[in-house]
Amino acid sequence: MRLLHLMPKSRYEKTNFIMAPLSFRQKYASAITQVSLMVACMTYLYWGQFFYITESTQSAWWATLLRCFSLVTLPTTILIFLGMMCPPLPVEPDKITNSSTRIVIRWTTRGIYPHLVNEVVKKTMEHLRDHLDHIRLEIVTEQHILDTPGNVDFQEIVIPSDYVPPNKSLFKARALHYGVQFSECGPDDYILHLDEESVVTENLYLGVRQFISTNFGYIGQGIITYADANHSFQSFLCHWADALRTGDDFARFRFQCVIHRNLVGMKGSFMVIPNSIEREVGFDHGPESSITEDAYFAMLNWDKIRFCRGILEEQSPFTLWDTVKQRRRWASGLWKLLWYHPAAWWKKSFLTLQMIAWTLSPLVGVSLVASFVLYNYSMPPFLSGLLTFNFLMFNFQYMWGCYHLMHTSWQKKWLCVIFTPLALPLFFCLEGFAGVYGTICPVQSFLLVKKESQQMLQELSSIQVAP
């Protein structure tokens, strides 16, 4: 189910996936996807010789080795496959309507986009006008940007410029920890952490309520898609490249939530955290944790992660360079996590393998090119099957993410899905360059990307919420 807050009124639908029965499409879409994926896997594995095996009798160990470099990504593609195979979640009744549990929606911002934050809070209140008695709004900011927005429990937490946490955490970790210390939330409240461009729809809110009713005391995370602001061709390209992130939510992140083990980290937005855990653990874990504070926090709560229903929509980077900066920060922060985090090595093993694969991604590109250039060299069928499996999973992840990402007409949506494999080399170069750049030249500050434009504010303010 797609929850769109940046869309024309004619395409907005007010639905309730918790109280309403599941439609046939919603109930069986995951099963159909699983069967289709399995058939595709068997077909690709059987016909793997199309890419890797020929009838030629030529063979060379160096050709086989060169083509097998891409197997460094095998742990990642296995997680992708397992995540895509996860069954759909059952719909549970809402059990917290009359409970003391309250949902606190908390935006964390540096305060440099006050107009954006004001519009986001306004639209969130419009979406949740029937639930204002059960929520609390908070903004953690470096400077004052918003007064009390009407008849709702609200707190603006302004961080003093001279505030230094006990362990000297920096950037967003510093802001998050200050929010934990000075928020007026109760011990039974749940915090929904969001970025400054995130609007909460009613469906997302109900998904969080359902999560609390069935996973009380645990940390939740759901699926994030990225809106197409349609500013320019570069912006559309960045939006298209973010199909990887949405596909990841359906695959690797979904799988780790199903097995209740934090294998690959956590995103900093759409985090549903009990206030009791935040007070106990906090976000102040030193400067080394401050680049990817979300993943560091998640690793400290390794076995408490669960999947939360609902889809949150955010904004893709506006330029390709912003995309590179964003990915570079992730790579730098995750390497620091692996190096400094006190968790046992086996808890960090999957993330270590995936960071190695990200860093060696240029070799994967060489391997893919070699697979076509050296087509006349034979290869063992077992290795051919593994390489084809790798190729299939990455293609499917991008295509599946693209399908859920594009909020256009079905013709344009399917055109983008079909042509996604042709765009993969470009996306691969973009992600690979950012990963290597972040590894070789680690960031020393929290790199920010642009979040606001005049057109985006106009689109946001013009959205009509269904009655």
C-alpha positions as CSV (number, residue, x, y, z in Angstrom):
1,M,0.0,0.0,0.0
2,R,1.4,3.3,-1.0
3,L,1.0,6.3,1.3
4,L,1.6,9.4,-0.7
5,H,1.7,12.9,0.8
6,L,3.4,14.7,-2.1
7,M,0.7,14.1,-4.8
8,P,-2.2,15.8,-6.4
9,K,-5.5,15.7,-4.7
10,S,-7.0,13.5,-7.4
11,R,-4.5,10.7,-6.6
12,Y,-4.8,10.8,-2.8
13,E,-6.7,8.1,-1.2
14,K,-7.6,8.0,2.5
15,T,-7.3,4.3,3.6
16,N,-7.0,2.4,6.8
17,F,-5.1,-0.8,6.4
18,I,-5.5,-1.7,10.1
19,M,-9.3,-1.6,10.5
20,A,-10.3,-2.4,6.9
21,P,-10.0,-6.0,5.6
22,L,-7.2,-6.7,3.2
23,S,-8.1,-6.7,-0.5
24,F,-7.2,-9.7,-2.7
25,R,-4.3,-7.7,-4.2
26,Q,-2.9,-6.8,-0.8
27,K,-3.4,-10.3,0.6
28,Y,-1.8,-12.2,-2.3
29,A,0.7,-9.7,-3.8
30,S,3.6,-10.9,-1.7
31,A,2.9,-14.5,-2.4
32,I,2.6,-13.8,-6.2
33,T,5.9,-11.9,-6.0
34,Q,7.6,-14.7,-4.2
35,V,6.5,-17.3,-6.8
36,S,7.4,-15.0,-9.7
37,L,10.8,-14.4,-8.1
38,M,11.4,-18.1,-7.6
39,V,10.5,-18.9,-11.2
40,A,12.8,-16.1,-12.4
41,C,15.6,-17.5,-10.2
42,M,15.3,-21.0,-11.6
43,T,15.0,-19.7,-15.2
44,Y,18.1,-17.5,-14.8
45,L,20.1,-20.2,-13.0
46,Y,19.2,-22.8,-15.7
47,W,20.1,-20.5,-18.5
48,G,23.1,-19.0,-16.8
49,Q,25.3,-20.1,-19.7
50,F,23.8,-17.1,-21.6
51,F,26.2,-14.9,-19.6
52,Y,28.9,-17.2,-18.3
53,I,29.0,-20.6,-20.1
54,T,29.6,-21.3,-23.7
55,E,30.3,-24.5,-25.7
56,S,33.9,-23.3,-26.1
57,T,36.6,-25.7,-24.8
58,Q,38.8,-22.8,-23.9
59,S,39.4,-22.3,-20.2
60,A,41.8,-20.3,-18.1
61,W,42.1,-19.9,-14.4
62,W,42.7,-16.2,-14.7
63,A,39.5,-15.7,-16.7
64,T,37.5,-17.6,-14.1
65,L,39.1,-15.6,-11.3
66,L,38.5,-12.3,-13.0
67,R,34.8,-13.1,-13.5
68,C,34.4,-14.3,-9.9
69,F,35.3,-11.0,-8.3
70,S,31.6,-10.1,-8.1
71,L,31.1,-12.9,-5.7
72,V,32.2,-10.6,-2.9
73,T,28.6,-9.3,-3.0
74,L,27.2,-12.8,-2.4
75,P,26.3,-12.2,1.3
76,T,24.4,-9.1,0.3
77,T,22.5,-10.8,-2.5
78,I,21.6,-13.7,-0.2
79,L,20.1,-11.3,2.3
80,I,18.2,-9.6,-0.6
81,F,16.8,-13.0,-1.6
82,L,15.8,-13.9,1.9
83,G,14.1,-10.5,2.5
84,M,12.1,-10.8,-0.7
85,M,10.9,-14.2,0.5
86,C,9.5,-12.9,3.8
87,P,5.8,-13.4,4.2
88,P,3.4,-10.4,4.6
89,L,2.6,-9.3,8.1
90,P,-0.9,-10.2,9.5
91,V,-3.2,-7.3,10.3
92,E,-3.8,-7.1,14.1
93,P,-6.4,-5.2,16.0
94,D,-5.5,-1.9,17.6
95,K,-5.1,-2.5,21.3
96,I,-3.8,0.8,22.6
97,T,-6.7,3.1,21.9
98,N,-7.4,3.6,25.6
99,S,-3.9,3.0,26.8
100,S,-1.5,5.4,28.4
101,T,0.9,4.8,25.6
102,R,1.3,7.9,23.5
103,I,3.0,8.4,20.1
104,V,5.5,11.2,20.1
105,I,6.4,12.5,16.6
106,R,9.8,14.0,16.8
107,W,11.5,16.0,14.0
108,T,15.3,16.7,14.4
109,T,16.6,19.6,12.4
110,R,19.4,22.2,12.5
111,G,16.8,24.9,12.0
112,I,18.0,26.1,8.6
113,Y,14.7,25.2,6.8
114,P,12.0,26.8,9.0
115,H,9.5,27.2,6.2
116,L,9.8,23.5,5.3
117,V,9.4,22.4,8.9
118,N,6.3,24.7,9.4
119,E,4.6,23.2,6.3
120,V,5.5,19.6,7.4
121,V,4.0,20.1,10.9
122,K,0.9,21.8,9.4
123,K,0.3,18.9,7.0
124,T,0.9,16.3,9.7
125,M,-1.7,17.9,11.9
126,E,-4.2,17.9,9.0
127,H,-3.6,14.2,8.4
128,L,-3.9,13.4,12.1
129,R,-6.7,15.7,13.0
130,D,-8.8,12.8,14.4
131,H,-5.9,11.6,16.5
132,L,-4.5,14.7,18.1
133,D,-5.5,13.6,21.6
134,H,-3.2,10.6,21.3
135,I,-0.1,12.2,19.9
136,R,2.6,14.7,20.9
137,L,4.6,16.8,18.5
138,E,8.3,17.7,19.2
139,I,10.9,19.5,17.3
140,V,14.5,19.3,18.3
141,T,16.3,22.2,16.7
142,E,19.4,24.4,16.9
143,Q,17.3,27.5,16.7
144,H,13.7,28.6,17.3
145,I,11.6,28.0,14.2
146,L,8.0,27.2,15.3
147,D,5.5,28.4,17.9
148,T,2.8,26.2,19.3
149,P,0.9,25.0,16.2
150,G,-2.7,25.0,17.6
151,N,-4.6,22.6,19.8
152,V,-2.0,19.8,20.2
153,D,0.5,18.7,22.8
154,F,3.7,20.4,21.4
155,Q,7.3,21.1,22.6
156,E,10.1,22.8,20.8
157,I,13.4,21.7,22.2
158,V,16.1,24.3,21.4
159,I,19.7,23.1,21.8
160,P,22.0,25.6,23.4
161,S,25.0,26.4,21.2
162,D,27.4,25.6,24.1
163,Y,25.8,22.2,24.9
164,V,28.3,19.4,25.1
165,P,27.1,15.8,25.9
166,P,29.1,13.9,28.6
167,N,30.7,11.7,26.0
168,K,31.2,14.6,23.5
169,S,29.0,13.2,20.7
170,L,28.6,15.5,17.7
171,F,26.1,16.5,15.1
172,K,22.8,14.8,15.0
173,A,23.8,12.4,17.8
174,R,24.3,15.5,20.0
175,A,20.8,16.8,19.1
176,L,19.1,13.5,19.6
177,H,20.7,13.0,23.1
178,Y,19.7,16.5,24.1
179,G,16.1,15.7,23.0
180,V,16.2,12.5,25.2
181,Q,17.4,14.5,28.2
182,F,15.0,17.5,28.0
183,S,11.8,16.0,26.4
184,E,8.7,15.9,28.6
185,C,7.7,12.5,27.3
186,G,6.6,9.8,29.7
187,P,8.3,6.5,30.2
188,D,5.6,4.6,28.3
189,D,5.6,6.9,25.3
190,Y,7.0,5.8,21.9
191,I,9.1,8.2,19.8
192,L,8.7,8.3,16.0
193,H,11.9,9.8,14.7
194,L,11.7,11.7,11.4
195,D,13.7,14.0,9.2
196,E,12.6,17.5,8.6
197,E,10.8,16.8,5.3
198,S,8.8,13.9,6.6
199,V,5.0,14.2,6.7
200,V,3.1,11.7,8.8
201,T,-0.1,10.4,7.2
202,E,-3.0,8.7,9.0
203,N,-2.0,5.4,7.5
204,L,1.6,5.7,8.8
205,Y,0.3,6.7,12.2
206,L,-2.0,3.7,12.4
207,G,0.8,1.4,11.3
208,V,2.9,2.7,14.2
209,R,-0.1,2.1,16.6
210,Q,-0.4,-1.5,15.3
211,F,3.3,-2.0,15.8
212,I,3.1,-0.9,19.4
213,S,0.1,-3.1,20.1
214,T,2.0,-6.2,18.8
215,N,5.6,-5.4,19.6
216,F,5.5,-3.5,22.9
217,G,9.0,-2.7,24.2
218,Y,10.8,-3.2,20.9
219,I,12.3,-0.9,18.2
220,G,10.5,-0.6,14.8
221,Q,11.4,0.5,11.4
222,G,9.4,0.4,8.1
223,I,9.6,1.2,4.4
224,I,10.7,4.6,3.1
225,T,10.1,5.8,-0.4
226,Y,11.4,9.0,-2.0
227,A,9.2,11.5,-3.7
228,D,9.9,12.8,-7.2
229,A,10.0,16.6,-6.9
230,N,10.5,16.8,-10.7
231,H,12.9,19.7,-10.5
232,S,15.3,18.7,-13.3
233,F,16.7,15.8,-15.1
234,Q,19.4,15.4,-12.4
235,S,16.8,15.4,-9.7
236,F,14.9,12.7,-11.5
237,L,18.1,10.7,-11.9
238,C,18.8,10.9,-8.1
239,H,15.2,9.9,-7.5
240,W,15.7,6.9,-9.8
241,A,18.9,5.9,-8.1
242,D,17.1,5.8,-4.7
243,A,15.3,2.7,-6.0
244,L,18.2,0.9,-4.3
245,R,17.2,2.3,-0.9
246,T,13.5,1.4,-1.2
247,G,14.4,-2.0,-2.5
248,D,16.7,-2.4,0.5
249,D,13.8,-1.8,2.8
250,F,11.9,-4.6,1.2
251,A,14.9,-6.9,1.2
252,R,17.8,-6.7,3.7
253,F,16.1,-4.4,6.3
254,R,12.9,-6.4,6.1
255,F,14.8,-9.7,6.6
256,Q,16.7,-8.5,9.7
257,C,13.4,-7.3,11.2
258,V,11.9,-10.7,10.6
259,I,14.7,-12.6,12.3
260,H,15.0,-9.9,15.0
261,R,18.7,-9.4,14.6
262,N,20.3,-6.1,13.5
263,L,22.6,-7.3,10.7
264,V,23.1,-4.3,8.5
265,G,22.3,-1.2,10.6
266,M,19.3,1.1,10.7
267,K,18.0,4.2,9.0
268,G,17.8,7.5,11.0
269,S,14.3,8.2,9.9
270,F,11.1,6.2,10.6
271,M,12.6,4.8,13.8
272,V,9.9,3.9,16.4
273,I,11.7,3.7,19.7
274,P,10.3,3.2,23.3
275,N,11.2,6.2,25.4
276,S,12.4,3.8,28.1
277,I,15.0,2.5,25.7
278,E,16.1,6.0,24.6
279,R,16.5,7.0,28.3
280,E,18.5,3.9,29.1
281,V,20.8,3.8,26.0
282,G,20.8,7.3,24.7
283,F,22.6,8.6,21.7
284,D,25.8,9.9,23.4
285,H,28.4,7.4,22.5
286,G,31.4,9.5,21.5
287,P,32.5,11.3,18.4
288,E,33.1,7.9,16.6
289,S,29.4,7.2,16.7
290,S,28.3,10.6,15.4
291,I,28.5,10.1,11.7
292,T,26.0,7.2,11.5
293,E,24.4,7.5,15.0
294,D,21.4,5.6,13.9
295,A,23.3,2.4,13.0
296,Y,25.4,2.7,16.1
297,F,22.3,3.0,18.3
298,A,20.7,0.0,16.5
299,M,23.8,-2.2,17.1
300,L,23.5,-1.5,20.8
301,N,20.0,-2.9,20.6
302,W,21.0,-5.8,18.4
303,D,18.1,-8.1,19.1
304,K,15.3,-5.6,19.6
305,I,14.5,-4.6,16.1
306,R,11.1,-5.4,14.5
307,F,9.2,-4.5,11.3
308,C,6.7,-1.6,11.4
309,R,3.8,-1.4,8.9
310,G,3.3,1.8,6.9
311,I,5.3,3.7,4.3
312,L,7.0,7.0,4.9
313,E,7.8,9.2,2.0
314,E,10.8,11.5,2.0
315,Q,12.9,13.5,-0.4
316,S,15.7,12.3,-2.6
317,P,18.9,14.4,-2.9
318,F,18.5,17.3,-5.4
319,T,21.8,16.7,-7.2
320,L,24.2,13.9,-8.0
321,W,26.9,15.5,-5.9
322,D,24.5,15.5,-2.9
323,T,23.9,11.8,-3.5
324,V,27.6,11.2,-3.5
325,K,28.0,13.2,-0.3
326,Q,25.2,11.3,1.4
327,R,26.6,7.9,0.5
328,R,30.1,9.0,1.4
329,R,29.0,9.9,4.9
330,W,27.3,6.5,5.3
331,A,30.4,4.6,4.2
332,S,32.6,6.6,6.6
333,G,30.3,6.2,9.5
334,L,29.7,2.5,9.0
335,W,33.5,1.9,8.9
336,K,33.9,3.8,12.1
337,L,31.1,1.7,13.6
338,L,32.8,-1.5,12.7
339,W,36.1,-0.2,14.1
340,Y,35.0,1.4,17.4
341,H,31.7,-0.3,18.4
342,P,32.0,-2.5,21.4
343,A,29.7,-5.2,20.0
344,A,31.0,-8.7,19.5
345,W,32.7,-9.3,16.1
346,W,30.1,-11.9,15.1
347,K,27.3,-9.3,15.5
348,K,29.1,-7.1,13.1
349,S,30.1,-9.8,10.6
350,F,27.4,-9.3,8.0
351,L,27.9,-5.6,8.0
352,T,31.7,-6.1,7.7
353,L,31.2,-8.3,4.6
354,Q,28.9,-5.8,3.0
355,M,31.2,-2.9,3.7
356,I,34.1,-4.9,2.1
357,A,31.9,-5.5,-0.9
358,W,31.0,-1.8,-1.1
359,T,34.6,-0.8,-0.9
360,L,35.7,-3.4,-3.6
361,S,32.8,-2.5,-5.9
362,P,35.1,-1.3,-8.7
363,L,36.4,-4.9,-8.9
364,V,32.8,-6.0,-9.2
365,G,32.4,-3.7,-12.2
366,V,35.5,-5.2,-13.8
367,S,34.1,-8.6,-13.2
368,L,30.8,-7.8,-15.0
369,V,32.7,-6.3,-17.9
370,A,34.9,-9.4,-18.0
371,S,31.9,-11.7,-18.1
372,F,30.9,-10.3,-21.5
373,V,34.4,-9.7,-22.9
374,L,35.6,-13.2,-22.0
375,Y,32.4,-15.0,-23.1
376,N,34.3,-17.5,-25.1
377,Y,36.0,-19.0,-22.0
378,S,34.2,-21.8,-20.4
379,M,33.3,-21.8,-16.7
380,P,32.1,-24.3,-14.1
381,P,28.3,-24.5,-14.0
382,F,28.3,-24.0,-10.2
383,L,30.1,-20.7,-10.4
384,S,28.0,-19.7,-13.3
385,G,24.9,-20.2,-11.2
386,L,26.3,-18.1,-8.3
387,L,27.2,-15.3,-10.6
388,T,23.9,-15.3,-12.3
389,F,22.1,-15.3,-8.9
390,N,24.1,-12.2,-8.0
391,F,23.2,-10.5,-11.2
392,L,19.5,-11.4,-10.8
393,M,19.2,-10.2,-7.2
394,F,20.7,-6.8,-7.8
395,N,18.5,-6.3,-10.9
396,F,15.4,-7.4,-9.1
397,Q,16.1,-5.2,-6.0
398,Y,16.4,-2.1,-8.2
399,M,13.4,-2.9,-10.3
400,W,11.2,-3.7,-7.2
401,G,12.3,-0.5,-5.5
402,C,11.7,1.4,-8.7
403,Y,8.1,0.0,-8.9
404,H,7.3,1.3,-5.4
405,L,9.2,4.5,-5.9
406,M,7.7,6.0,-9.1
407,H,4.4,7.8,-8.4
408,T,3.5,8.6,-12.0
409,S,1.2,7.0,-14.5
410,W,1.4,3.3,-14.9
411,Q,3.0,3.7,-18.4
412,K,5.8,5.8,-17.1
413,K,6.2,3.6,-14.0
414,W,6.7,0.4,-16.1
415,L,9.0,2.2,-18.5
416,C,11.2,3.1,-15.6
417,V,11.1,-0.4,-14.2
418,I,11.9,-2.0,-17.6
419,F,14.8,0.4,-18.3
420,T,16.2,0.1,-14.8
421,P,18.7,-2.7,-15.8
422,L,20.1,-0.4,-18.5
423,A,20.6,2.4,-15.9
424,L,22.3,0.0,-13.5
425,P,25.9,0.7,-14.7
426,L,25.4,4.4,-13.9
427,F,23.9,3.7,-10.5
428,F,26.7,1.2,-9.9
429,C,29.4,3.8,-10.7
430,L,27.7,6.3,-8.5
431,E,27.3,4.1,-5.4
432,G,30.8,2.5,-6.0
433,F,32.5,5.9,-6.2
434,A,30.8,7.2,-3.1
435,G,31.7,4.1,-1.1
436,V,35.3,4.1,-2.1
437,Y,35.5,7.9,-1.6
438,G,34.1,7.5,1.9
439,T,36.5,4.8,2.7
440,I,39.7,6.5,1.4
441,C,38.7,10.0,2.5
442,P,36.5,9.7,5.7
443,V,34.3,12.6,6.5
444,Q,35.1,14.7,9.5
445,S,31.7,16.4,9.7
446,F,28.0,15.6,9.2
447,L,27.6,16.4,5.5
448,L,24.3,18.0,4.8
449,V,22.3,17.8,1.6
450,K,19.7,20.4,0.3
451,K,16.2,19.7,1.6
452,E,14.2,22.7,0.5
453,S,13.2,24.4,-2.7
454,Q,10.5,26.9,-3.6
455,Q,8.7,24.4,-5.8
456,M,8.7,21.8,-3.1
457,L,7.1,24.2,-0.6
458,Q,4.4,25.2,-3.1
459,E,3.6,21.5,-3.8
460,L,3.5,20.8,-0.1
461,S,1.2,23.7,0.8
462,S,-1.1,22.9,-2.1
463,I,-1.9,19.3,-1.0
464,Q,-5.5,18.8,-0.1
465,V,-6.1,16.2,2.7
466,A,-9.1,14.1,2.2
467,P,-11.9,14.7,4.8
